[in-house]
Amino acid sequence: MSSIRTLAVVTAFPIFLGGCVSGANYAGKEAGFSTVSTTTRSVIAKDAVWVQNQEQAKALSARTKALLSREKVLDAETAVQIALLNNKGLQASYADLGDSAADAWQTTMLLNPTASVGLNGIGTPELEAFRTIEGALTANILALMTKKRDVALADTRFRQAQLNAAIETLSLAADARRAWITAVAADENVAGLQRAQAAADAASELAEKLGETGAMAKGPQAREHAFSAELAAETAKARLTARLAKEELTRRLGLWGSDMSYRLPNRLPSLPKTIAKRDRIEADALGNRIDLKAARLELAASAQSYGLTEATRYVTDLELMTGLEAERSREDGTKKVEFAGSAEIGFAIPIFDSGKARMRKAELAYMRAANRLAEKAVNVRSEARSAYEAYRSSLDIARHYRNNVVPLRTKVEEQSLLTYNGMITNTFELLTDTREKIDALVQSVNAKRDFWLAEANLAPAIYGGGSSSASETAAAGSGE
């Protein structure tokens, strides 16, 4: 009698052949980006675009050039829009959203079964008549048991990635606006120092001529020359600061080459006549801060992960192997086929690792997320209060310089000039008064810059996407 045994493989789970859980929500190239674009539009009234191909990149580049050419002088709103369209770092951050969508999409799919085929009796002539071909199909049951939780956790992570992408977008918008304010203020300082430099140079030249005629002693001449030289150094420093500030803005806008020839306004906008009322800024921040919503999702993800860890505490690896064995034999010219089913289950026995360590790590992860959420809520309220306090105080300070300090210093210089011409005061006193007036003008411009920086930090304090603390605002304003 000769016999050949064949194991014909079948599966006990029709779901393997029937498809997988729908992943349509995650399969699109721009999956989840509608949340980012809608948030950006509602918060700052600007467009956010995710570049996916070469055609989109070309269209976006053309739109950027159109914005640059349309505006002879680049204003703050146009600068923010260009940054959102043209900054490649922002486009790179959107890839994280795509990764999260792909991960969620992958989670909706069932794990592929593992197929194996074996041949017994090779190289043994005496067993050739009993040579056996065996096959097996192995599936991970644990993946089926935790499928729903896996998908829910991946969806939570996906929604968290959407919020993180929105935060990156708003953060770049706030940084671009602050860079524009700083660059324009630096140019305004340069213009003021240049006017003072022209007057100082004229005074120095006049002193030299008076010295040649003997009408001015060498001491007063030296003071005039020293003042002009020191002012030239201050002007040079201001020019350097202005160039560096513009380079910072250029980086935020993602510009290079011929696009760098854009022009900025000569001065910052005038101070507003009225102050914005934010009586409910804490409540607004708690209800709208995107990073706070992301922290809530992190807590939800930790809770879901905790449940998943508990479900797999004792069974860490469970597989099912199913099949059908068919044995064919030939005896006296008659063929016979006999069938026999087979099934095999394998799993790890938790003798040494009972899963308590994993449970403890899951509990700690949840506690960590809960405490960070509580801390975030406290910080959000404080940041909102600080942002509004900086806004109100900066406006008062800027108005004080504009309405009091600068007019008084101007009047002091005018009176000093009159007494100097009347030979009542000396050159040193006049130079001192002139220097103090110049300092007052510079401080006035810086105070106006600090106000607009504080105003730019109000939206990040309410919606997220940037630093809004008073100390950081002051440090940014002072250039420290």
DOLUMRO-339532 format. One record per residue (C-alpha): x, y, z. Coordinates in Angstrom, 2 decimals, always signed. Each point is the difference from the previous one (the first is absolute). Example, Ala and Ser with C-alpha at 12.3 -4.5 7.8 and 13.67 -1.06 7.14 Angstrom:
<nodes>
+---------+---------+---------+
!       x !       y !       z !
+---------+---------+---------+
!  +12.30 !   -4.50 !   +7.80 !
!   +1.37 !   +3.44 !   -0.66 !
+---------+---------+---------+
</nodes>
This chain:
<nodes>
+---------+---------+---------+
!       x !       y !       z !
+---------+---------+---------+
!   +0.00 !   +0.00 !   +0.00 !
!   +1.31 !   +3.42 !   -0.85 !
!   -1.26 !   +3.13 !   +1.74 !
!   +0.48 !   +3.72 !   -0.46 !
!   -1.41 !   +2.30 !   +2.71 !
!   -0.85 !   +3.61 !   -0.81 !
!   -1.06 !   +2.67 !   +2.48 !
!   -2.38 !   +2.39 !   -1.78 !
!   -0.10 !   +3.28 !   +1.90 !
!   -3.29 !   +1.83 !   +0.76 !
!   -0.77 !   +2.77 !   +2.44 !
!   -2.56 !   +0.08 !   +2.73 !
!   -0.31 !   +3.82 !   -0.25 !
!   -1.88 !   +1.21 !   -3.10 !
!   +0.93 !   +3.56 !   +1.02 !
!   +3.47 !   -0.60 !   -1.42 !
!   -1.51 !   -0.54 !   -3.42 !
!   -2.80 !   +2.51 !   +0.37 !
!   +2.11 !   +3.14 !   +0.38 !
!   +0.77 !   +2.34 !   +2.89 !
!   -1.48 !   +2.80 !   +2.06 !
!   -0.60 !   +3.13 !   -2.09 !
!   +2.84 !   +2.53 !   +0.08 !
!   -1.58 !   +2.57 !   -2.32 !
!   +0.39 !   +2.78 !   +2.59 !
!   +3.77 !   -0.45 !   -0.02 !
!   +0.72 !   -1.04 !   -3.59 !
!   -0.06 !   +3.40 !   -1.73 !
!   +3.20 !   +1.87 !   -0.73 !
!   -1.28 !   +2.96 !   +2.02 !
!   -1.68 !   -2.06 !   +2.70 !
!   -0.67 !   +2.18 !   +3.03 !
!   +1.31 !   +3.20 !   -1.57 !
!   -3.46 !   +1.55 !   -0.20 !
!   +0.21 !   +0.47 !   +3.78 !
!   +3.26 !   +1.91 !   -0.40 !
!   -1.23 !   +2.23 !   -2.82 !
!   -3.34 !   +0.72 !   +1.69 !
!   +1.69 !   +0.88 !   +3.30 !
!   +2.51 !   +2.28 !   -1.73 !
!   -2.74 !   +1.76 !   -1.91 !
!   -2.19 !   +0.54 !   +3.07 !
!   +2.81 !   +1.21 !   +2.31 !
!   +2.17 !   +2.21 !   -2.23 !
!   -2.00 !   +0.18 !   -3.27 !
!   +2.86 !   -1.46 !   -2.05 !
!   +0.34 !   -2.95 !   -2.38 !
!   +1.99 !   -3.10 !   +0.88 !
!   +0.96 !   -2.33 !   -2.86 !
!   +1.56 !   -3.45 !   +0.07 !
!   +2.17 !   -0.50 !   -3.09 !
!   -0.30 !   -3.57 !   -1.30 !
!   +1.48 !   +0.13 !   -3.50 !
!   +2.07 !   +2.04 !   -2.41 !
!   -2.99 !   +1.73 !   -1.55 !
!   -1.19 !   +1.26 !   +3.37 !
!   +3.52 !   +1.17 !   +0.83 !
!   +0.19 !   +2.02 !   -3.23 !
!   -3.43 !   +1.53 !   +0.56 !
!   +0.93 !   +0.96 !   +3.55 !
!   +3.29 !   +1.54 !   -1.13 !
!   -1.87 !   +2.07 !   -2.59 !
!   -2.47 !   +1.16 !   +2.63 !
!   +2.85 !   +1.03 !   +2.31 !
!   +1.68 !   +2.02 !   -2.76 !
!   -3.32 !   +1.66 !   -0.78 !
!   -0.39 !   +1.06 !   +3.63 !
!   +3.53 !   +1.40 !   +0.05 !
!   -0.41 !   +1.91 !   -3.26 !
!   -3.48 !   +1.29 !   +0.80 !
!   +1.14 !   +1.62 !   +3.23 !
!   +2.62 !   +2.67 !   -0.60 !
!   +0.46 !   +0.11 !   +3.75 !
!   -0.45 !   -3.26 !   +1.90 !
!   -2.56 !   +0.36 !   +2.78 !
!   -0.45 !   -2.32 !   +2.96 !
!   -3.05 !   -1.87 !   -1.33 !
!   +1.64 !   -0.75 !   -3.34 !
!   +3.18 !   -1.14 !   +1.77 !
!   -1.97 !   -2.48 !   +2.12 !
!   -1.78 !   -1.40 !   -3.05 !
!   +3.25 !   -0.40 !   -1.93 !
!   +1.54 !   -1.85 !   +2.95 !
!   -2.90 !   -2.47 !   +0.12 !
!   +0.23 !   -0.62 !   -3.74 !
!   +3.76 !   -0.06 !   -0.47 !
!   +1.69 !   -1.26 !   +3.18 !
!   +1.40 !   -3.46 !   -0.72 !
!   +0.41 !   -0.83 !   +3.67 !
!   -3.77 !   +0.28 !   +0.40 !
!   -0.49 !   -2.34 !   -2.94 !
!   +2.38 !   -2.46 !   +1.65 !
!   -2.04 !   +0.10 !   +3.22 !
!   -3.12 !   -0.90 !   -1.97 !
!   +1.71 !   -3.30 !   -0.83 !
!   -0.50 !   -0.97 !   +3.66 !
!   -3.73 !   +0.30 !   -0.58 !
!   +0.35 !   -2.23 !   -3.06 !
!   +1.94 !   -2.55 !   +2.04 !
!   -2.72 !   -0.08 !   +2.63 !
!   -2.69 !   -0.46 !   -2.66 !
!   +1.98 !   -2.85 !   -1.55 !
!   +0.44 !   -1.63 !   +3.43 !
!   -3.74 !   +0.23 !   +0.66 !
!   -0.74 !   -1.36 !   -3.45 !
!   +2.39 !   -2.89 !   +0.59 !
!   -1.71 !   -0.76 !   +3.31 !
!   -3.36 !   -0.49 !   -1.73 !
!   +1.52 !   -2.81 !   -2.03 !
!   +0.19 !   -3.52 !   +1.38 !
!   +3.37 !   -1.63 !   +0.38 !
!   +0.93 !   -2.24 !   -2.87 !
!   -0.14 !   -3.72 !   +0.83 !
!   +3.23 !   -2.00 !   -0.17 !
!   +0.09 !   -2.94 !   -2.39 !
!   +2.53 !   -2.85 !   +0.22 !
!   +0.65 !   -3.08 !   -2.11 !
!   +2.11 !   -3.03 !   +0.95 !
!   +1.18 !   -3.15 !   -1.78 !
!   +0.93 !   -3.12 !   +1.97 !
!   +1.82 !   -3.14 !   -1.18 !
!   +2.56 !   +1.66 !   -2.25 !
!   +3.19 !   -1.98 !   -0.54 !
!   -1.36 !   -3.18 !   +1.63 !
!   -0.71 !   -2.64 !   -2.71 !
!   -1.70 !   -2.42 !   +2.35 !
!   -2.54 !   +2.71 !   +0.99 !
!   -0.54 !   +1.32 !   -3.50 !
!   -3.38 !   -1.65 !   -0.21 !
!   -1.03 !   +1.90 !   +3.15 !
!   +1.32 !   +3.39 !   -0.99 !
!   -2.15 !   +2.73 !   +1.54 !
!   -0.72 !   +3.60 !   -1.01 !
!   -1.42 !   +2.09 !   +2.81 !
!   -1.21 !   +3.58 !   +0.05 !
!   -1.25 !   +2.32 !   +2.73 !
!   -1.69 !   +3.40 !   +0.29 !
!   +0.69 !   +1.89 !   +3.23 !
!   -1.93 !   +3.00 !   +1.26 !
!   +0.46 !   +2.15 !   +3.09 !
!   -3.20 !   -0.19 !   +2.04 !
!   +1.18 !   +2.69 !   +2.43 !
!   +0.00 !   +2.55 !   -2.82 !
!   -3.64 !   -0.84 !   -0.64 !
!   -0.91 !   +0.27 !   +3.67 !
!   +1.52 !   +3.49 !   +0.36 !
!   -0.84 !   +1.31 !   -3.49 !
!   -2.71 !   +2.42 !   +1.10 !
!   +2.17 !   +1.51 !   +2.70 !
!   +2.98 !   +0.28 !   -2.33 !
!   -2.09 !   +1.93 !   -2.53 !
!   -1.42 !   +2.30 !   +2.69 !
!   +3.49 !   +0.76 !   +1.33 !
!   +1.34 !   +0.68 !   -3.50 !
!   -2.94 !   +2.31 !   -0.69 !
!   +0.74 !   +1.94 !   +3.19 !
!   +3.64 !   +0.36 !   -1.02 !
!   -1.15 !   +1.14 !   -3.44 !
!   -2.23 !   +2.72 !   +1.45 !
!   +2.88 !   +1.04 !   +2.24 !
!   +2.26 !   +0.29 !   -3.06 !
!   -2.59 !   +2.25 !   -1.62 !
!   +0.10 !   +2.36 !   +2.96 !
!   +3.80 !   -0.06 !   +0.07 !
!   +0.09 !   +0.96 !   -3.69 !
!   -2.37 !   +2.89 !   +0.73 !
!   +2.27 !   +1.12 !   +2.85 !
!   +3.03 !   -0.05 !   -2.31 !
!   -1.91 !   +2.11 !   -2.51 !
!   -1.11 !   +2.61 !   +2.54 !
!   +3.48 !   +0.02 !   +1.53 !
!   +1.61 !   +0.85 !   -3.33 !
!   -2.60 !   +2.71 !   -0.60 !
!   +0.74 !   +1.58 !   +3.39 !
!   +3.77 !   -0.24 !   -0.55 !
!   -0.30 !   +1.64 !   -3.42 !
!   -2.09 !   +2.84 !   +1.40 !
!   +2.46 !   +0.59 !   +2.85 !
!   +2.93 !   -0.09 !   -2.44 !
!   -1.72 !   +2.59 !   -2.20 !
!   -0.61 !   +2.30 !   +2.97 !
!   +3.60 !   -0.31 !   +1.19 !
!   +1.41 !   +0.63 !   -3.49 !
!   -2.13 !   +3.10 !   -0.62 !
!   +0.83 !   +1.41 !   +3.45 !
!   +3.70 !   -0.54 !   -0.68 !
!   -0.30 !   +1.94 !   -3.28 !
!   -1.85 !   +2.80 !   +1.80 !
!   +2.81 !   +0.24 !   +2.56 !
!   +2.56 !   +0.21 !   -2.80 !
!   -1.94 !   +2.83 !   -1.65 !
!   -0.14 !   +1.96 !   +3.25 !
!   +3.72 !   -0.45 !   +0.66 !
!   +0.85 !   +1.00 !   -3.55 !
!   -1.86 !   +3.29 !   +0.44 !
!   +1.86 !   +0.60 !   +3.23 !
!   +3.26 !   -1.00 !   -1.70 !
!   -0.51 !   +2.57 !   -2.75 !
!   -0.49 !   +2.75 !   +2.58 !
!   +3.02 !   -1.18 !   +2.02 !
!   +2.20 !   -0.08 !   -3.11 !
!   -1.05 !   +3.53 !   -0.89 !
!   +0.76 !   +1.18 !   +3.54 !
!   +3.39 !   -1.72 !   -0.09 !
!   +0.87 !   +1.61 !   -3.32 !
!   -1.09 !   +3.41 !   +1.29 !
!   +2.09 !   -0.46 !   +3.14 !
!   +3.03 !   -0.76 !   -2.12 !
!   -0.48 !   +3.17 !   -2.03 !
!   -0.54 !   +2.08 !   +3.11 !
!   +3.16 !   -1.48 !   +1.43 !
!   +1.94 !   +1.06 !   -3.08 !
!   -1.15 !   +3.58 !   +0.54 !
!   +0.74 !   -0.16 !   +3.71 !
!   -3.67 !   +0.43 !   +0.96 !
!   -0.13 !   -3.41 !   +1.75 !
!   +2.51 !   -1.55 !   +2.33 !
!   +1.44 !   -3.45 !   -0.61 !
!   -1.91 !   -1.54 !   +2.93 !
!   -3.49 !   +0.80 !   -1.34 !
!   +1.17 !   -1.04 !   -3.48 !
!   +1.11 !   -3.39 !   +1.31 !
!   -3.35 !   -0.50 !   +1.72 !
!   -1.85 !   +0.70 !   -3.26 !
!   +2.25 !   -2.42 !   -1.91 !
!   -0.29 !   -2.69 !   +2.70 !
!   -3.78 !   +0.28 !   +0.05 !
!   -0.15 !   -0.38 !   -3.79 !
!   +2.34 !   -3.01 !   +0.11 !
!   -1.93 !   -1.72 !   +2.80 !
!   -3.27 !   +0.63 !   -1.80 !
!   +1.48 !   -1.52 !   -3.16 !
!   +0.84 !   -3.14 !   +1.99 !
!   -3.53 !   -0.18 !   +1.40 !
!   -1.43 !   +0.41 !   -3.49 !
!   +2.22 !   -2.78 !   -1.31 !
!   -1.20 !   -2.30 !   +2.78 !
!   -3.61 !   +0.89 !   -0.80 !
!   +0.57 !   -0.81 !   -3.69 !
!   +1.43 !   -3.38 !   +0.93 !
!   -2.96 !   -0.69 !   +2.27 !
!   -2.37 !   +0.96 !   -2.82 !
!   +1.75 !   -2.27 !   -2.50 !
!   -0.06 !   -2.94 !   +2.38 !
!   -3.66 !   +0.64 !   +0.82 !
!   -0.89 !   +0.00 !   -3.67 !
!   +1.94 !   -3.24 !   -0.50 !
!   -2.02 !   -1.55 !   +2.81 !
!   -3.19 !   +1.07 !   -1.76 !
!   +1.31 !   -1.35 !   -3.30 !
!   +0.62 !   -3.39 !   +1.60 !
!   -3.53 !   -0.08 !   +1.37 !
!   -1.36 !   +0.83 !   -3.44 !
!   +2.17 !   -2.66 !   -1.63 !
!   +1.30 !   +2.42 !   -2.63 !
!   +3.28 !   -0.02 !   -1.88 !
!   +1.55 !   +1.37 !   -3.19 !
!   -1.83 !   +2.82 !   -1.73 !
!   -2.97 !   -0.32 !   +2.37 !
!   +2.14 !   +1.51 !   +2.76 !
!   -0.29 !   +3.47 !   -1.53 !
!   -3.28 !   +0.76 !   +1.74 !
!   -0.38 !   +3.33 !   +1.81 !
!   -1.27 !   +0.72 !   +3.48 !
!   -1.91 !   +3.07 !   +1.26 !
!   +1.99 !   +2.90 !   +1.40 !
!   -1.74 !   -0.17 !   +3.36 !
!   -2.33 !   -2.10 !   +2.09 !
!   -3.73 !   +0.76 !   -0.02 !
!   -1.15 !   +2.73 !   +2.34 !
!   -1.24 !   -0.97 !   +3.44 !
!   -3.72 !   -0.79 !   +0.17 !
!   -2.35 !   +2.54 !   +1.52 !
!   -1.92 !   -2.61 !   +1.96 !
!   +1.05 !   -3.17 !   +1.79 !
!   -1.54 !   -3.39 !   -0.71 !
!   -2.09 !   -1.30 !   +2.88 !
!   +0.72 !   -3.57 !   +1.05 !
!   -2.05 !   -0.46 !   +3.14 !
!   -0.39 !   -3.75 !   -0.59 !
!   +3.48 !   -0.75 !   -1.31 !
!   +0.55 !   -2.86 !   +2.47 !
!   -3.25 !   -1.70 !   -0.99 !
!   +0.73 !   +0.61 !   -3.67 !
!   +3.43 !   -1.58 !   +0.36 !
!   -1.33 !   -3.05 !   +1.85 !
!   -2.63 !   -0.51 !   -2.66 !
!   +2.15 !   +0.62 !   -3.07 !
!   +3.63 !   -0.92 !   +0.72 !
!   +0.92 !   -2.69 !   -2.50 !
!   +2.91 !   -1.31 !   +2.07 !
!   -2.42 !   -0.51 !   +2.90 !
!   -2.26 !   -2.05 !   -2.26 !
!   +3.04 !   -2.02 !   -1.09 !
!   +0.84 !   -0.64 !   +3.66 !
!   -3.54 !   -1.27 !   +0.58 !
!   +0.42 !   -2.40 !   -2.91 !
!   +3.30 !   -1.15 !   +1.48 !
!   -1.85 !   -0.87 !   +3.19 !
!   -2.64 !   -1.86 !   -2.02 !
!   +2.71 !   -1.89 !   -1.87 !
!   +1.64 !   -0.97 !   +3.28 !
!   -3.33 !   -1.28 !   +1.31 !
!   -0.55 !   -2.03 !   -3.16 !
!   +3.52 !   -1.35 !   +0.16 !
!   -0.55 !   -0.92 !   +3.66 !
!   -3.05 !   -2.07 !   -0.95 !
!   +1.91 !   -1.66 !   -2.78 !
!   +2.83 !   -0.93 !   +2.34 !
!   -2.50 !   -1.49 !   +2.43 !
!   -1.55 !   -2.10 !   -2.76 !
!   +3.37 !   -1.48 !   -0.92 !
!   +1.28 !   -0.40 !   +3.52 !
!   +0.06 !   -3.80 !   +0.07 !
!   -0.09 !   -0.99 !   -3.66 !
!   +2.88 !   +1.62 !   -1.80 !
!   +0.09 !   -2.13 !   -3.15 !
!   -2.85 !   -2.14 !   -1.22 !
!   -0.05 !   -1.66 !   -3.40 !
!   -2.39 !   -2.41 !   -1.68 !
!   +1.03 !   -2.44 !   -2.71 !
!   -2.79 !   -1.68 !   -1.93 !
!   +0.01 !   -2.41 !   -2.91 !
!   -1.43 !   -3.05 !   -1.68 !
!   +1.98 !   -3.17 !   -0.56 !
!   -0.74 !   -2.15 !   -3.05 !
!   +1.60 !   -3.46 !   -0.27 !
!   -0.04 !   -1.72 !   -3.36 !
!   +0.86 !   -3.66 !   -0.41 !
!   +0.02 !   -2.58 !   -2.82 !
!   -0.71 !   -3.65 !   +0.72 !
!   -0.88 !   -2.68 !   -2.60 !
!   -0.48 !   +2.66 !   -2.60 !
!   -2.55 !   +1.86 !   +2.12 !
!   +0.58 !   +3.62 !   +1.13 !
!   -1.13 !   +1.04 !   +3.44 !
!   -0.06 !   +3.50 !   +1.50 !
!   -0.50 !   +0.57 !   +3.72 !
!   -0.40 !   +3.45 !   +1.58 !
!   +0.80 !   +1.10 !   +3.53 !
!   -0.20 !   +3.50 !   +1.49 !
!   +2.76 !   +1.46 !   +2.10 !
!   +0.39 !   +2.97 !   +2.32 !
!   +2.74 !   +1.25 !   +2.23 !
!   +0.13 !   +2.82 !   +2.53 !
!   +3.21 !   +1.38 !   +1.44 !
!   +0.47 !   +2.64 !   +2.69 !
!   +2.57 !   +1.18 !   +2.48 !
!   -0.50 !   -1.22 !   +3.57 !
!   +0.46 !   +2.90 !   +2.46 !
!   +2.09 !   -1.90 !   +2.53 !
!   +2.76 !   +2.61 !   +0.37 !
!   -1.59 !   +3.16 !   -1.44 !
!   -3.54 !   +0.48 !   +1.30 !
!   -0.37 !   +3.41 !   -1.61 !
!   +0.05 !   +1.99 !   +3.25 !
!   +2.92 !   +2.12 !   -1.18 !
!   -1.84 !   +0.95 !   -3.19 !
!   -3.10 !   +0.82 !   +2.03 !
!   +2.03 !   +2.25 !   +2.27 !
!   +1.53 !   +1.82 !   -2.98 !
!   -3.47 !   +0.53 !   -1.45 !
!   -1.27 !   +1.41 !   +3.30 !
!   +2.97 !   +2.35 !   +0.23 !
!   -0.54 !   +1.15 !   -3.59 !
!   -3.61 !   +0.85 !   +0.80 !
!   +0.94 !   +1.84 !   +3.20 !
!   +2.70 !   +1.91 !   -1.87 !
!   -2.46 !   +1.10 !   -2.68 !
!   -2.62 !   +0.99 !   +2.59 !
!   +2.44 !   +2.16 !   +1.96 !
!   +1.37 !   +1.62 !   -3.13 !
!   -3.52 !   +0.85 !   -1.09 !
!   -0.69 !   +1.59 !   +3.39 !
!   +3.26 !   +1.93 !   -0.18 !
!   -0.80 !   +1.11 !   -3.54 !
!   -3.39 !   +1.32 !   +1.09 !
!   +1.60 !   +2.08 !   +2.77 !
!   +2.70 !   +1.31 !   -2.34 !
!   -2.51 !   +0.88 !   -2.70 !
!   -1.95 !   +2.20 !   +2.39 !
!   +3.19 !   +1.70 !   +1.20 !
!   +1.32 !   +0.51 !   -3.54 !
!   -3.29 !   +1.58 !   -1.05 !
!   +0.09 !   +2.41 !   +2.94 !
!   +3.66 !   +0.84 !   -0.65 !
!   -0.61 !   +0.61 !   -3.70 !
!   -2.83 !   +2.43 !   +0.67 !
!   +1.92 !   +1.76 !   +2.77 !
!   +2.97 !   +0.42 !   -2.33 !
!   -2.33 !   +1.34 !   -2.68 !
!   -1.61 !   +2.59 !   +2.24 !
!   +3.20 !   +1.10 !   +1.74 !
!   +2.00 !   +0.18 !   -3.24 !
!   -2.61 !   +2.30 !   -1.50 !
!   +0.14 !   +2.29 !   +3.05 !
!   +3.80 !   +0.08 !   -0.13 !
!   +0.10 !   +0.70 !   -3.74 !
!   -2.54 !   +2.79 !   +0.36 !
!   +2.00 !   +1.48 !   +2.88 !
!   +3.15 !   +0.18 !   -2.12 !
!   -1.92 !   +1.45 !   -2.94 !
!   -2.01 !   +2.56 !   +1.97 !
!   +2.40 !   +0.98 !   +2.78 !
!   +3.61 !   -1.14 !   -0.17 !
!   +0.76 !   +0.84 !   -3.65 !
!   -1.74 !   +3.44 !   +0.03 !
!   +1.79 !   +0.94 !   +3.22 !
!   +3.40 !   -1.09 !   -1.27 !
!   -0.62 !   +1.91 !   -3.21 !
!   -0.86 !   +3.12 !   +1.94 !
!   +3.08 !   -0.38 !   +2.22 !
!   +2.23 !   -0.25 !   -3.06 !
!   -1.63 !   +3.03 !   -1.62 !
!   +0.52 !   +2.09 !   +3.13 !
!   +3.56 !   -1.25 !   +0.36 !
!   +0.71 !   +1.00 !   -3.59 !
!   -1.37 !   +3.48 !   +0.64 !
!   +2.14 !   +0.49 !   +3.09 !
!   +3.01 !   -1.43 !   -1.82 !
!   -0.44 !   +2.49 !   -2.84 !
!   -0.30 !   +2.71 !   +2.60 !
!   +3.31 !   -1.17 !   +1.54 !
!   -1.77 !   -0.85 !   +3.26 !
!   +0.69 !   -3.77 !   -0.03 !
!   +3.01 !   -1.85 !   -1.31 !
!   +0.35 !   -2.65 !   -2.71 !
!   +0.13 !   -2.88 !   +2.46 !
!   -3.45 !   +0.82 !   +1.40 !
!   -1.47 !   +0.31 !   -3.48 !
!   +1.45 !   -3.35 !   -1.05 !
!   -1.35 !   -1.63 !   +3.14 !
!   -3.50 !   +1.30 !   -0.70 !
!   +0.22 !   -1.08 !   -3.64 !
!   +1.15 !   -3.50 !   +0.94 !
!   -2.82 !   -0.34 !   +2.51 !
!   -2.52 !   +1.03 !   -2.64 !
!   +1.38 !   -2.62 !   -2.40 !
!   -0.23 !   -2.63 !   +2.73 !
!   -3.61 !   +1.03 !   +0.66 !
!   -0.86 !   -0.39 !   -3.69 !
!   +1.58 !   -3.46 !   -0.10 !
!   -1.79 !   -1.04 !   +3.18 !
!   -3.27 !   +1.28 !   -1.42 !
!   +0.40 !   -2.15 !   -3.10 !
!   +0.91 !   -3.00 !   +2.16 !
!   -3.04 !   +0.59 !   +2.20 !
!   -2.24 !   +0.07 !   -3.06 !
!   +1.66 !   -3.19 !   -1.23 !
!   -0.58 !   -1.68 !   +3.37 !
!   -3.67 !   +0.89 !   -0.17 !
!   -0.48 !   -1.51 !   -3.44 !
!   +1.90 !   -3.11 !   +1.11 !
!   -2.31 !   -0.27 !   +3.00 !
!   -2.98 !   +0.46 !   -2.28 !
!   +1.32 !   -2.77 !   -2.26 !
!   +0.23 !   -2.30 !   +3.04 !
!   -3.70 !   +0.31 !   +0.88 !
!   -1.15 !   -2.50 !   -2.62 !
!   +2.59 !   -2.65 !   +0.98 !
!   -1.03 !   +0.42 !   +3.63 !
!   -3.62 !   -0.75 !   -0.89 !
!   +0.42 !   -2.58 !   -2.77 !
!   +3.52 !   -1.32 !   +0.43 !
!   +2.98 !   -0.04 !   -2.30 !
!   +2.51 !   +2.27 !   +1.67 !
!   +1.49 !   +1.44 !   +3.16 !
!   -2.12 !   +2.63 !   +1.70 !
!   +1.71 !   +0.57 !   +3.32 !
!   +0.75 !   +3.57 !   +0.98 !
!   +3.63 !   -0.73 !   +0.76 !
!   +0.60 !   -1.58 !   -3.40 !
!   -1.77 !   +2.89 !   -1.67 !
!   +2.27 !   +2.47 !   +1.78 !
!   +3.09 !   -2.04 !   -0.88 !
!   -1.02 !   -0.09 !   -3.66 !
!   -0.62 !   +3.71 !   +0.03 !
!   +3.33 !   +0.87 !   +1.56 !
!   +1.94 !   -2.32 !   -2.28 !
!   +1.38 !   -2.03 !   +2.91 !
+---------+---------+---------+
</nodes>
